[in-house]
Amino acid sequence: MDGQYVAGVDIGGQTSKIGIVDAAGNVLARKVIRTDSYGKDAEAYMDALAGALGECAADAGLSWKAVGAVGIGAPNGNYYTGHIVRAVNIAWASGREVPLAEGLSRRLGGIPVTLTNDANAAAMGEMVYGAARNYRDFIMITLGTGVGSGIVVDGKLVYGHDGNAGELGHVIVDRNSTRSCGCGRKGCLETYCSATGVARTAKEWIETTDEPSLLRDMDELSSKTVYDAAKQGDAMAIRVLRYTAEILGRSLADFVTFSAPEAIVIFGGLARAWEFLYEPMLDEMNANLMPVWRGKIKIVRSGLKESDAAILGASALAWK
Amino acid sequence: MDGQYVAGVDIGGQTSKIGIVDAAGNVLARKVIRTDSYGKDAEAYMDALAGALGECAADAGLSWKAVGAVGIGAPNGNYYTGHIVRAVNIAWASGREVPLAEGLSRRLGGIPVTLTNDANAAAMGEMVYGAARNYRDFIMITLGTGVGSGIVVDGKLVYGHDGNAGELGHVIVDRNSTRSCGCGRKGCLETYCSATGVARTAKEWIETTDEPSLLRDMDELSSKTVYDAAKQGDAMAIRVLRYTAEILGRSLADFVTFSAPEAIVIFGGLARAWEFLYEPMLDEMNANLMPVWRGKIKIVRSGLKESDAAILGASALAWK
């Protein structure tokens, strides 16, 4: 890492967000390209990403030489290999491995490119710039379309022997569950506590009860419409969020037995419903914690600005 | 650590085992003292332990000066503070904190004394001398009176922010369970998969079925008598062990999502029933693993000689 600036890239299923970041965590320039316009052609995507990184540096008034490294967070991004491994929501990485770090580095004159999965990137961002700046042991939980996690032990991300550690969204919370998960199994935490999981719970409750609820009139059931209804005082919507938070809280109690984190940091779109989630999540975690930890583990909301969080998280990877 | 020898101490509820160990892992001399003969007097216990350490060194033909450090594994031993923290099975440490490392070091002329909990000590021993010598990422599960665990990430033990990490025996495996755990909660892994848990399962099945079984004639139901009956072909005993192994296997699948270990190492008295436990444990782990790990995570039995395992584990702590 030679430069005083790095680039952060957050690859999502639809768009890829690029930012040039200085050492203080200021995003000097931003750019967005489509992730989903290249069909199965990973080479074409990498060409476009490399081009956009150059343009973004220029927008920041920098020559590309001033940018010393690139950090990337992506679904199923593997830190050890630099590959995106069978990411179901990205056509050019579905069912195959794409050597993204190497391919991008080659296009950028050989500068270091570091890849990890999106939740690990978020945890890094939180540690360098966010709510976890003072923690050496914490667990980051991202509540988005899925449930991701990044685990930090003694100041370092846990990658595991194969780079795939930190898949806490796929702990089984109910072995009798009928909820199918994208991973091919049933009853994963993700099927309950993601944005999608919230919508599933709401749909189930609407279909299996007669209780009046604003949710019945929604064109679309999503975590956003559930949250909107809860803000309007809708009893069922509030209970859906509480149910979600309680399941998450119980799982957090189990997670604590593993790494005894000082705090759990919650991140992602569903965290916007914080006023409905926080108390039941904390209460249920404490009710299920071993006595030695009861009342001692913090649950905090991400400290990163949501618009920049992913870019900062990815850029934090590049700072060594 | 100045000497070429260290002392390992394994503190159990009834006895404390002491050994003088060389750098190759040879136990040069052994000594056992009672843990439970000192009532609530922790000072008297530490006096006795310090004396026994000196005698053990002499038995090995060494002056105490040749022994550079002491490593201790003990229930609820805290690595950071060097205290034994409210160990329910040790009268002099029940309901209070005993500054064991400091107290012992003072009695031994100030040499370094390192303390951790017994499962972490076992994991250290396995990494330095045993089945985990080639793994930088593994999870040690100890199946004894309780279920303990030691988690190694990237070659280092996970202690957590407070030194209490690695309590996987207290993950809740059944939230509707009526089985009370020593930790004050219900349904912990330990209530099913410890030696005690095996006896509980056998007792429950005997009381709630009419199935003929050798277990009905046993004076005492213990994991040993269940294992003995299984070896004689008793169908219920075999099923009790399989049930135990399956619950453990499912939990192991969840543990893998955390740290993506290369292997799980199983240790402790119940591991003697390996021929009945291994296959159902492995099969059930694989059936519950995410596809990315299925068939790839090893389950291995401890590679330490059982009689020396605890001493070696504790001594491994002392080598820095």
Interface residues (C-beta under 8 A of the other chain):
Chain A: V85 Y135 R136 D137 I151 V153 D154 K156 V158 Y159 G160 H161 D162 G163 N164 A165 G166 E167 L168 H170 V171 I172 R175 C183 G184 R185 R250 A253 D254 F255 T257 F258 S259 A260 P261 E262 N288 M290 P291 V292 W293 K296
Chain B: V85 Y135 R136 D137 I151 V153 D154 K156 V158 Y159 G160 H161 D162 G163 N164 A165 G166 E167 L168 H170 V171 I172 R175 C183 G184 R185 R250 A253 D254 F255 T257 F258 S259 A260 P261 E262 N288 M290 P291 V292 W293 K296
